[in-house]
Amino acid sequence: VMAAIMGVQVFSRYALKSSLVWSEELTRYMFIWSGFLSIAYCARTKLGLRFPLLVTYLPKSVGFGMTIIAPILEAALFLYMMPFAYRIMMLAVDTGRLSPATQIPMWMMQSAPFIGFGLAALRIIQRIYRELTNREIEVPKTVEDEAVTHFVEEAEEDLKAGHGSDESYRKSWTYRFTKKPSSRREDKK
């Protein structure tokens, strides 16, 4: 929607030689809201503080503790910031200010941090609860791990189908695992 509004703004400014008064302000407010709402999404999908390498190599009990401590710190930060965001929002309610171009009450814009921090804290608390009830440590896979898993599954399927009895087939699989992709092309002279 923001891209469409700004597209209409650019078209009207350059093609019609008449600029829209409300478009930039509305897209700015939409951007602010999307930024604060995305905090909750990031908290839900674990895009915040993560320590996958440490969790992998530490004992399970220590790794589990780290997967709980990091979200607790995140939730504490958002809960700490919520009263400040609430005061700013209430100040905008008390003054009754309106935005210049769209005449939207400014408390609607000032409520974005309060709602965003609240939703993020709620999502983190939900995530902590899930971690405590499941007792599982989720270690994200790297791209290399996924590629190796794919090749191993493909090789197992080929072996089950009867392919792989000859030496040339085994060499091709060894080549796939050991070959490093070239980042640049070398020209022969």
BALOBA-1460 file (C-alpha; in Angstrom, 3 decimals):
// residues 189
<rec num="1" residu="v" x="0.000" y="0.000" z="0.000"/>
<rec num="2" residu="m" x="2.847" y="2.356" z="0.828"/>
<rec num="3" residu="a" x="4.502" y="1.692" z="-2.530"/>
<rec num="4" residu="a" x="1.190" y="2.258" z="-4.343"/>
<rec num="5" residu="i" x="0.564" y="5.557" z="-2.546"/>
<rec num="6" residu="m" x="4.078" y="6.785" z="-3.294"/>
<rec num="7" residu="g" x="3.731" y="5.618" z="-6.902"/>
<rec num="8" residu="v" x="0.594" y="7.738" z="-7.269"/>
<rec num="9" residu="q" x="2.472" y="10.623" z="-5.614"/>
<rec num="10" residu="v" x="5.365" y="10.376" z="-8.085"/>
<rec num="11" residu="f" x="2.965" y="10.097" z="-11.034"/>
<rec num="12" residu="s" x="0.948" y="13.113" z="-9.940"/>
<rec num="13" residu="r" x="4.051" y="15.163" z="-9.203"/>
<rec num="14" residu="y" x="5.836" y="14.526" z="-12.507"/>
<rec num="15" residu="a" x="3.039" y="13.729" z="-14.942"/>
<rec num="16" residu="l" x="0.236" y="15.954" z="-13.641"/>
<rec num="17" residu="k" x="2.525" y="18.661" z="-12.179"/>
<rec num="18" residu="s" x="0.450" y="18.594" z="-8.983"/>
<rec num="19" residu="s" x="1.695" y="17.056" z="-5.763"/>
<rec num="20" residu="l" x="-0.546" y="15.212" z="-3.293"/>
<rec num="21" residu="v" x="-0.473" y="16.799" z="0.127"/>
<rec num="22" residu="w" x="-1.378" y="13.746" z="2.221"/>
<rec num="23" residu="s" x="0.641" y="10.935" z="0.596"/>
<rec num="24" residu="e" x="4.044" y="11.409" z="2.232"/>
<rec num="25" residu="e" x="2.568" y="11.867" z="5.686"/>
<rec num="26" residu="l" x="0.349" y="8.806" z="5.387"/>
<rec num="27" residu="t" x="3.185" y="6.589" z="4.132"/>
<rec num="28" residu="r" x="5.439" y="7.858" z="6.946"/>
<rec num="29" residu="y" x="2.807" y="6.860" z="9.514"/>
<rec num="30" residu="m" x="2.302" y="3.484" z="7.838"/>
<rec num="31" residu="f" x="6.054" y="2.919" z="7.909"/>
<rec num="32" residu="i" x="6.183" y="3.736" z="11.620"/>
<rec num="33" residu="w" x="3.361" y="1.303" z="12.366"/>
<rec num="34" residu="s" x="4.874" y="-1.459" z="10.230"/>
<rec num="35" residu="g" x="8.207" y="-1.006" z="12.016"/>
<rec num="36" residu="f" x="6.732" y="-1.336" z="15.487"/>
<rec num="37" residu="l" x="4.455" y="-4.232" z="14.521"/>
<rec num="38" residu="s" x="7.400" y="-6.044" z="12.964"/>
<rec num="39" residu="i" x="9.063" y="-6.134" z="16.393"/>
<rec num="40" residu="a" x="6.364" y="-8.580" z="17.515"/>
<rec num="41" residu="y" x="6.846" y="-10.660" z="14.371"/>
<rec num="42" residu="c" x="10.600" y="-10.807" z="14.944"/>
<rec num="43" residu="a" x="10.031" y="-11.816" z="18.562"/>
<rec num="44" residu="r" x="7.671" y="-14.604" z="17.459"/>
<rec num="45" residu="t" x="10.018" y="-16.014" z="14.829"/>
<rec num="46" residu="k" x="13.189" y="-15.776" z="16.962"/>
<rec num="47" residu="l" x="14.867" y="-13.088" z="14.878"/>
<rec num="48" residu="g" x="16.223" y="-11.390" z="17.987"/>
<rec num="49" residu="l" x="19.135" y="-12.460" z="20.171"/>
<rec num="50" residu="r" x="20.316" y="-15.961" z="19.290"/>
<rec num="51" residu="f" x="23.342" y="-18.035" z="20.167"/>
<rec num="52" residu="p" x="23.097" y="-21.119" z="17.916"/>
<rec num="53" residu="l" x="26.817" y="-21.905" z="17.916"/>
<rec num="54" residu="l" x="27.100" y="-21.747" z="21.692"/>
<rec num="55" residu="v" x="23.920" y="-23.765" z="22.175"/>
<rec num="56" residu="t" x="25.229" y="-26.483" z="19.869"/>
<rec num="57" residu="y" x="28.538" y="-27.021" z="21.648"/>
<rec num="58" residu="l" x="27.477" y="-26.536" z="25.266"/>
<rec num="59" residu="p" x="25.929" y="-29.220" z="27.449"/>
<rec num="60" residu="k" x="22.155" y="-29.509" z="26.992"/>
<rec num="61" residu="s" x="21.303" y="-28.009" z="30.385"/>
<rec num="62" residu="v" x="23.494" y="-24.932" z="29.801"/>
<rec num="63" residu="g" x="22.236" y="-24.547" z="26.225"/>
<rec num="64" residu="f" x="18.646" y="-24.772" z="27.427"/>
<rec num="65" residu="g" x="19.387" y="-22.093" z="30.032"/>
<rec num="66" residu="m" x="20.755" y="-19.792" z="27.349"/>
<rec num="67" residu="t" x="17.681" y="-20.281" z="25.173"/>
<rec num="68" residu="i" x="15.582" y="-19.112" z="28.140"/>
<rec num="69" residu="i" x="17.806" y="-16.258" z="29.401"/>
<rec num="70" residu="a" x="18.008" y="-14.401" z="26.058"/>
<rec num="71" residu="p" x="14.205" y="-14.110" z="25.602"/>
<rec num="72" residu="i" x="13.787" y="-13.116" z="29.255"/>
<rec num="73" residu="l" x="16.200" y="-10.235" z="28.673"/>
<rec num="74" residu="e" x="14.307" y="-9.246" z="25.526"/>
<rec num="75" residu="a" x="10.947" y="-9.327" z="27.328"/>
<rec num="76" residu="a" x="12.383" y="-7.323" z="30.235"/>
<rec num="77" residu="l" x="13.603" y="-4.649" z="27.809"/>
<rec num="78" residu="f" x="10.204" y="-4.294" z="26.124"/>
<rec num="79" residu="l" x="8.338" y="-4.303" z="29.438"/>
<rec num="80" residu="y" x="10.747" y="-1.630" z="30.718"/>
<rec num="81" residu="m" x="10.099" y="0.598" z="27.683"/>
<rec num="82" residu="m" x="6.303" y="0.239" z="27.753"/>
<rec num="83" residu="p" x="5.643" y="2.851" z="30.517"/>
<rec num="84" residu="f" x="7.681" y="5.450" z="28.635"/>
<rec num="85" residu="a" x="5.803" y="4.743" z="25.411"/>
<rec num="86" residu="y" x="2.510" y="4.942" z="27.343"/>
<rec num="87" residu="r" x="3.423" y="8.379" z="28.731"/>
<rec num="88" residu="i" x="4.236" y="9.680" z="25.250"/>
<rec num="89" residu="m" x="0.942" y="8.294" z="23.926"/>
<rec num="90" residu="m" x="-1.057" y="9.854" z="26.782"/>
<rec num="91" residu="l" x="0.665" y="13.195" z="26.242"/>
<rec num="92" residu="a" x="-0.571" y="13.126" z="22.643"/>
<rec num="93" residu="v" x="-4.088" y="12.230" z="23.871"/>
<rec num="94" residu="d" x="-4.072" y="15.130" z="26.342"/>
<rec num="95" residu="t" x="-2.917" y="17.693" z="23.798"/>
<rec num="96" residu="g" x="-5.419" y="16.563" z="21.138"/>
<rec num="97" residu="r" x="-3.041" y="17.405" z="18.301"/>
<rec num="98" residu="l" x="-3.873" y="16.416" z="14.733"/>
<rec num="99" residu="s" x="-1.455" y="15.657" z="11.947"/>
<rec num="100" residu="p" x="-1.048" y="18.596" z="9.528"/>
<rec num="101" residu="a" x="-2.052" y="17.020" z="6.204"/>
<rec num="102" residu="t" x="-4.302" y="14.063" z="7.007"/>
<rec num="103" residu="q" x="-5.839" y="15.425" z="10.239"/>
<rec num="104" residu="i" x="-5.297" y="12.063" z="11.950"/>
<rec num="105" residu="p" x="-5.126" y="12.335" z="15.753"/>
<rec num="106" residu="m" x="-1.491" y="12.162" z="16.776"/>
<rec num="107" residu="w" x="-2.233" y="9.730" z="19.605"/>
<rec num="108" residu="m" x="-2.866" y="7.115" z="16.904"/>
<rec num="109" residu="m" x="0.714" y="7.538" z="15.723"/>
<rec num="110" residu="q" x="2.140" y="7.803" z="19.232"/>
<rec num="111" residu="s" x="0.432" y="4.550" z="20.244"/>
<rec num="112" residu="a" x="2.533" y="2.514" z="17.807"/>
<rec num="113" residu="p" x="5.510" y="2.082" z="20.200"/>
<rec num="114" residu="f" x="3.253" y="1.155" z="23.127"/>
<rec num="115" residu="i" x="1.339" y="-1.448" z="21.124"/>
<rec num="116" residu="g" x="4.479" y="-2.752" z="19.391"/>
<rec num="117" residu="f" x="6.380" y="-3.194" z="22.668"/>
<rec num="118" residu="g" x="3.357" y="-4.836" z="24.300"/>
<rec num="119" residu="l" x="2.861" y="-7.303" z="21.453"/>
<rec num="120" residu="a" x="6.588" y="-8.097" z="21.399"/>
<rec num="121" residu="a" x="6.625" y="-8.779" z="25.145"/>
<rec num="122" residu="l" x="3.542" y="-10.990" z="24.776"/>
<rec num="123" residu="r" x="5.107" y="-12.977" z="21.923"/>
<rec num="124" residu="i" x="8.353" y="-13.444" z="23.851"/>
<rec num="125" residu="i" x="6.461" y="-14.655" z="26.927"/>
<rec num="126" residu="q" x="4.594" y="-17.123" z="24.700"/>
<rec num="127" residu="r" x="7.906" y="-18.301" z="23.270"/>
<rec num="128" residu="i" x="9.400" y="-18.766" z="26.747"/>
<rec num="129" residu="y" x="6.362" y="-20.803" z="27.776"/>
<rec num="130" residu="r" x="6.716" y="-22.999" z="24.688"/>
<rec num="131" residu="e" x="10.420" y="-23.540" z="25.387"/>
<rec num="132" residu="l" x="9.720" y="-24.498" z="28.996"/>
<rec num="133" residu="t" x="6.911" y="-26.903" z="28.173"/>
<rec num="134" residu="n" x="8.656" y="-28.583" z="25.215"/>
<rec num="135" residu="r" x="12.106" y="-28.754" z="26.759"/>
<rec num="136" residu="e" x="13.568" y="-28.786" z="23.264"/>
<rec num="137" residu="i" x="16.413" y="-26.663" z="22.010"/>
<rec num="138" residu="e" x="15.903" y="-25.505" z="18.454"/>
<rec num="139" residu="v" x="19.188" y="-24.975" z="16.698"/>
<rec num="140" residu="p" x="18.739" y="-23.276" z="13.328"/>
<rec num="141" residu="k" x="20.336" y="-25.073" z="10.397"/>
<rec num="142" residu="t" x="22.889" y="-23.353" z="8.258"/>
<rec num="143" residu="v" x="22.723" y="-23.384" z="4.480"/>
<rec num="144" residu="e" x="25.632" y="-25.832" z="4.398"/>
<rec num="145" residu="d" x="23.826" y="-28.225" z="6.782"/>
<rec num="146" residu="e" x="20.718" y="-28.148" z="4.609"/>
<rec num="147" residu="a" x="22.763" y="-28.830" z="1.452"/>
<rec num="148" residu="v" x="24.528" y="-31.806" z="3.043"/>
<rec num="149" residu="t" x="21.193" y="-33.152" z="4.322"/>
<rec num="150" residu="h" x="19.752" y="-32.831" z="0.811"/>
<rec num="151" residu="f" x="22.691" y="-34.703" z="-0.773"/>
<rec num="152" residu="v" x="22.592" y="-37.458" z="1.840"/>
<rec num="153" residu="e" x="18.856" y="-37.990" z="1.334"/>
<rec num="154" residu="e" x="19.327" y="-38.031" z="-2.439"/>
<rec num="155" residu="a" x="22.178" y="-40.547" z="-2.157"/>
<rec num="156" residu="e" x="20.137" y="-42.798" z="0.132"/>
<rec num="157" residu="e" x="17.247" y="-42.783" z="-2.343"/>
<rec num="158" residu="d" x="19.628" y="-43.681" z="-5.193"/>
<rec num="159" residu="l" x="21.166" y="-46.518" z="-3.182"/>
<rec num="160" residu="k" x="17.727" y="-47.898" z="-2.315"/>
<rec num="161" residu="a" x="16.832" y="-47.846" z="-6.010"/>
<rec num="162" residu="g" x="19.888" y="-49.967" z="-6.805"/>
<rec num="163" residu="h" x="22.077" y="-47.255" z="-8.256"/>
<rec num="164" residu="g" x="25.514" y="-46.983" z="-6.820"/>
<rec num="165" residu="s" x="26.978" y="-50.401" z="-7.321"/>
<rec num="166" residu="d" x="29.621" y="-49.155" z="-9.717"/>
<rec num="167" residu="e" x="32.736" y="-47.196" z="-8.701"/>
<rec num="168" residu="s" x="32.097" y="-44.236" z="-11.053"/>
<rec num="169" residu="y" x="28.790" y="-43.490" z="-9.309"/>
<rec num="170" residu="r" x="30.467" y="-43.425" z="-5.888"/>
<rec num="171" residu="k" x="33.171" y="-41.112" z="-7.247"/>
<rec num="172" residu="s" x="30.540" y="-38.666" z="-8.522"/>
<rec num="173" residu="w" x="29.030" y="-38.432" z="-5.031"/>
<rec num="174" residu="t" x="32.448" y="-37.927" z="-3.466"/>
<rec num="175" residu="y" x="33.076" y="-35.178" z="-6.006"/>
<rec num="176" residu="r" x="29.804" y="-33.444" z="-5.049"/>
<rec num="177" residu="f" x="30.757" y="-33.357" z="-1.370"/>
<rec num="178" residu="t" x="34.327" y="-32.164" z="-1.866"/>
<rec num="179" residu="k" x="34.035" y="-29.754" z="-4.796"/>
<rec num="180" residu="k" x="34.065" y="-26.103" z="-3.782"/>
<rec num="181" residu="p" x="32.174" y="-23.765" z="-6.108"/>
<rec num="182" residu="s" x="34.375" y="-21.283" z="-7.905"/>
<rec num="183" residu="s" x="33.561" y="-17.661" z="-7.212"/>
<rec num="184" residu="r" x="35.178" y="-16.374" z="-10.377"/>
<rec num="185" residu="r" x="35.899" y="-17.722" z="-13.779"/>
<rec num="186" residu="e" x="39.519" y="-18.115" z="-14.700"/>
<rec num="187" residu="d" x="40.395" y="-17.259" z="-18.245"/>
<rec num="188" residu="k" x="42.868" y="-19.515" z="-20.040"/>
<rec num="189" residu="k" x="45.684" y="-17.801" z="-21.835"/>
